């Protein structure tokens, strides 16, 4: 009798187990199998972000083609009123790069003639500065921001920069301070006026040799360790092909450390300034 009871209990237990497996597979048998984890996107590990700006487009300079064909997004800074200004901006936009106006501005040292047409100098009236900036913006299509070409003197002049900041605010443009002067007031005025801004951290090619540019790239990679986001500037022109080569060679290593983005993805957006009557 006892054996029959045990046999009945065993059959009942097996039956109940089969029933539970049929009704609740995810709670029992399936639990022995690890759940499939979602596949990470290519850049999901790259929490840090870097933007590389290339200055001096607009004059068919050395390195133009190499930079345009770079397999990562760049921010292309185009000077106005030059032979290939419009063409370079259109090509950059078509290839998925970001376009900003590379506005010629007066340096502390150097000749004004080096700046090219439409330069912003500290002897201009507010009206003339405004006129020149608006004309430059009309000359370069697809512009979303402005950075300074040279400009160590002009970017340190609050009067001059206030005019440019006001235009940026009106047009919904950001300002990138290339930081050619430690006395620059670009960021201060942008904050005070509610204009989005960013700052350069490093120049790759302030010296035109391949060796120096490579050392600057190594320095840039080290800076990534201690910064969540970074901006660096290179150039077309005399160092153009060398800078393009160094950047292209470094892309695989950089992509292991950070995600390539454009400057507009790294902006500081200050609170909007309220106009009090």
C-alpha positions as CSV (number, residue, x, y, z in Angstrom):
1,X,0.0,0.0,0.0
2,X,2.8,2.4,1.0
3,X,4.6,1.6,-2.3
4,X,1.5,2.5,-4.3
5,X,1.2,5.8,-2.5
6,X,4.8,6.6,-3.2
7,X,4.4,5.7,-6.8
8,X,1.3,7.8,-7.1
9,X,3.1,10.8,-5.5
10,X,6.1,10.4,-7.8
11,X,3.8,10.3,-10.9
12,X,1.9,13.3,-9.6
13,X,5.1,15.2,-9.0
14,X,6.4,14.4,-12.5
15,X,3.1,15.4,-14.0
16,X,3.1,18.7,-12.1
17,X,6.7,19.4,-13.2
18,X,5.8,18.8,-16.9
19,X,2.7,21.0,-16.5
20,X,4.8,23.9,-15.0
21,X,7.3,23.6,-17.7
22,X,4.6,23.9,-20.3
23,X,2.9,26.8,-18.6
24,X,6.0,28.8,-17.3
25,X,9.0,27.9,-19.5
26,X,10.8,31.2,-18.8
27,X,10.7,30.5,-15.0
28,X,12.2,27.0,-15.1
29,X,14.0,25.2,-17.9
30,X,14.7,28.4,-19.8
31,X,16.4,29.9,-16.8
32,X,19.4,27.6,-17.3
33,X,20.1,29.4,-20.5
34,X,21.7,32.9,-20.2
35,X,19.5,35.7,-21.6
36,X,20.9,37.2,-24.8
37,X,22.4,40.6,-24.1
38,X,21.8,43.4,-26.6
39,X,24.7,44.0,-29.0
40,X,26.5,47.3,-28.3
41,X,26.5,49.9,-31.0
42,X,29.9,50.6,-32.5
43,X,30.4,53.7,-30.2
44,X,28.5,52.6,-27.1
45,X,31.8,52.1,-25.3
46,X,33.1,55.5,-26.4
47,X,31.6,57.7,-23.8
48,X,34.2,60.4,-24.4
49,X,33.8,62.7,-27.4
50,X,36.3,64.5,-29.6
51,X,35.9,67.0,-32.4
52,X,38.6,67.9,-34.9
53,X,38.4,71.3,-36.6
54,X,40.2,72.0,-39.8
55,X,40.8,75.7,-40.5
56,X,41.7,77.7,-43.6
57,X,39.5,76.2,-46.3
58,X,38.5,78.5,-49.2
59,X,41.7,78.8,-51.2
60,X,42.3,75.3,-52.7
61,X,45.0,74.8,-50.2
62,X,47.1,71.6,-49.8
63,X,45.3,68.9,-47.9
64,X,41.8,70.0,-48.9
65,X,41.0,66.7,-50.7
66,X,42.5,64.6,-48.0
67,X,40.6,66.3,-45.3
68,X,37.3,66.2,-47.2
69,X,37.6,62.5,-47.7
70,X,38.4,61.7,-44.0
71,X,36.3,58.7,-42.8
72,X,35.2,60.5,-39.7
73,X,33.1,63.7,-39.2
74,X,35.1,66.9,-39.1
75,X,34.2,70.5,-38.5
76,X,35.3,72.4,-41.6
77,X,36.2,76.1,-41.0
78,X,35.9,78.1,-44.3
79,X,37.3,81.5,-44.9
80,X,35.0,83.9,-46.8
81,X,35.5,85.7,-50.2
82,X,38.2,83.3,-51.4
83,X,38.2,81.3,-54.7
84,X,36.9,78.1,-53.3
85,X,34.9,79.3,-50.3
86,X,31.5,78.3,-51.5
87,X,32.7,75.1,-53.2
88,X,34.5,73.9,-50.1
89,X,31.5,74.6,-47.9
90,X,29.2,72.7,-50.3
91,X,31.6,69.8,-50.6
92,X,32.0,69.5,-46.8
93,X,28.3,69.6,-46.3
94,X,27.7,66.9,-49.0
95,X,30.3,64.6,-47.4
96,X,28.6,64.9,-43.9
97,X,31.1,67.3,-42.3
98,X,30.0,70.4,-40.3
99,X,30.6,73.9,-41.8
100,X,31.6,77.0,-39.8
101,X,32.8,80.4,-40.8
102,X,36.5,80.9,-40.3
103,X,36.3,84.7,-39.7
104,X,39.6,86.6,-40.3
105,X,40.3,88.7,-37.3
106,X,43.2,91.1,-36.4
107,X,46.2,89.6,-34.6
108,X,48.5,91.3,-32.1
109,X,51.4,90.7,-34.4
110,X,51.4,90.4,-38.2
111,X,50.2,92.4,-41.1
112,X,46.5,93.1,-41.8
113,X,47.1,92.1,-45.4
114,X,47.7,88.6,-44.3
115,X,44.1,88.2,-43.2
116,X,42.5,88.3,-46.6
117,X,39.3,90.1,-47.6
118,X,36.6,91.2,-45.2
119,X,38.8,90.9,-42.1
120,X,37.6,92.2,-38.7
121,X,40.0,94.7,-37.3
122,X,39.8,96.8,-34.1
123,X,39.7,100.1,-36.0
124,X,36.4,99.4,-37.6
125,X,33.1,100.9,-36.4
126,X,30.4,98.7,-34.9
127,X,28.3,99.2,-38.1
128,X,31.2,98.2,-40.3
129,X,32.0,95.1,-38.2
130,X,28.4,94.0,-38.4
131,X,28.3,94.6,-42.2
132,X,31.4,92.5,-42.8
133,X,30.3,89.6,-40.6
134,X,26.9,89.4,-42.2
135,X,28.5,89.6,-45.7
136,X,30.9,86.8,-44.7
137,X,28.0,84.6,-43.5
138,X,26.2,85.2,-46.8
139,X,29.3,84.1,-48.7
140,X,29.7,80.7,-47.0
141,X,26.8,78.3,-47.2
142,X,25.7,75.8,-44.5
143,X,27.4,77.7,-41.7
144,X,26.3,76.7,-38.1
145,X,29.0,78.5,-36.1
146,X,31.9,80.9,-36.2
147,X,35.6,80.6,-35.2
148,X,38.4,83.1,-35.4
149,X,41.2,83.0,-38.0
150,X,44.2,84.5,-36.1
151,X,42.4,87.2,-34.1
152,X,44.6,87.5,-31.0
153,X,43.9,91.2,-30.9
154,X,40.3,91.3,-32.0
155,X,39.1,88.5,-29.7
156,X,40.5,90.4,-26.8
157,X,38.5,93.5,-27.6
158,X,35.1,93.5,-25.8
159,X,33.6,96.1,-28.2
160,X,34.5,94.2,-31.3
161,X,33.4,90.8,-29.9
162,X,30.1,92.1,-28.6
163,X,29.1,92.9,-32.2
164,X,30.0,89.4,-33.3
165,X,28.3,87.8,-30.3
166,X,25.1,89.7,-31.0
167,X,25.1,88.5,-34.6
168,X,25.6,84.9,-33.4
169,X,22.7,85.2,-31.1
170,X,20.4,86.7,-33.8
171,X,21.4,83.9,-36.3
172,X,21.4,81.0,-33.9
173,X,25.1,80.3,-34.4
174,X,27.6,79.0,-31.9
175,X,31.0,80.5,-31.3
176,X,34.2,78.5,-31.2
177,X,37.1,80.3,-29.5
178,X,40.3,79.1,-31.2
179,X,42.1,80.5,-28.3
180,X,44.9,82.4,-30.1
181,X,45.0,84.7,-27.0
182,X,44.8,84.0,-23.3
183,X,43.0,87.4,-23.1
184,X,40.1,86.3,-25.3
185,X,36.7,87.5,-24.2
186,X,34.8,85.2,-26.5
187,X,33.6,82.8,-23.8
188,X,32.9,85.5,-21.2
189,X,30.6,87.4,-23.7
190,X,29.0,84.2,-24.9
191,X,28.1,83.3,-21.4
192,X,26.7,86.8,-20.6
193,X,24.6,86.8,-23.7
194,X,23.3,83.3,-23.7
195,X,25.2,82.2,-26.8
196,X,26.4,78.6,-27.2
197,X,30.2,78.2,-27.3
198,X,33.1,75.8,-27.3
199,X,36.9,76.2,-26.8
200,X,39.9,74.8,-28.6
201,X,42.3,72.7,-26.5
202,X,45.2,72.1,-28.9
203,X,46.7,73.0,-32.3
204,X,48.1,70.0,-34.1
205,X,50.2,72.0,-36.6
206,X,51.4,75.2,-35.1
207,X,54.7,73.9,-36.3
208,X,54.6,72.4,-39.8
209,X,56.8,69.3,-39.4
210,X,55.4,65.8,-39.5
211,X,57.3,65.1,-36.3
212,X,55.7,68.0,-34.4
213,X,52.2,67.2,-35.6
214,X,52.7,63.5,-34.5
215,X,53.8,64.7,-31.1
216,X,50.7,66.9,-30.8
217,X,48.5,64.0,-31.7
218,X,50.2,61.9,-29.0
219,X,49.5,64.7,-26.6
220,X,45.9,64.9,-27.7
221,X,45.4,61.2,-27.0
222,X,46.9,61.6,-23.5
223,X,44.5,64.5,-22.9
224,X,41.5,62.3,-23.7
225,X,42.3,60.3,-20.5
226,X,41.5,63.3,-18.3
227,X,38.7,64.9,-20.3
228,X,35.2,63.9,-21.3
229,X,35.3,65.9,-24.4
230,X,38.1,67.7,-26.4
231,X,38.5,69.9,-29.4
232,X,41.6,70.2,-31.5
233,X,42.4,72.3,-34.6
234,X,44.5,71.5,-37.7
235,X,44.9,73.3,-41.0
236,X,44.9,72.9,-44.7
237,X,47.7,74.8,-46.4
238,X,51.4,74.4,-45.7
239,X,50.9,71.6,-43.1
240,X,47.7,70.3,-44.7
241,X,48.8,66.9,-46.2
242,X,51.0,66.1,-43.2
243,X,48.2,66.9,-40.7
244,X,45.7,64.9,-42.8
245,X,48.2,61.9,-42.8
246,X,48.7,62.1,-39.0
247,X,44.9,62.3,-38.3
248,X,44.1,59.4,-40.6
249,X,46.8,57.2,-39.1
250,X,45.5,58.0,-35.6
251,X,41.8,57.3,-36.3
252,X,41.8,53.6,-35.2
253,X,43.6,54.4,-31.9
254,X,41.4,57.5,-31.3
255,X,38.2,55.5,-31.9
256,X,39.2,53.1,-29.1
257,X,39.3,56.0,-26.7
258,X,36.4,58.3,-27.9
259,X,33.7,59.0,-30.4
260,X,34.3,61.4,-33.2
261,X,31.7,64.2,-33.3
262,X,31.3,67.7,-34.6
263,X,31.8,70.8,-32.5
264,X,28.0,71.5,-32.4
265,X,27.7,68.3,-30.4
266,X,30.1,69.6,-27.7
267,X,28.7,73.0,-27.0
268,X,28.2,74.7,-23.7
269,X,24.8,76.2,-23.7
270,X,24.5,79.0,-21.1
271,X,21.1,80.2,-19.8
272,X,19.4,82.6,-22.3
273,X,19.9,86.2,-21.4
274,X,16.6,87.8,-20.5
275,X,16.0,91.3,-22.1
276,X,14.6,93.4,-19.3
277,X,12.8,96.5,-20.4
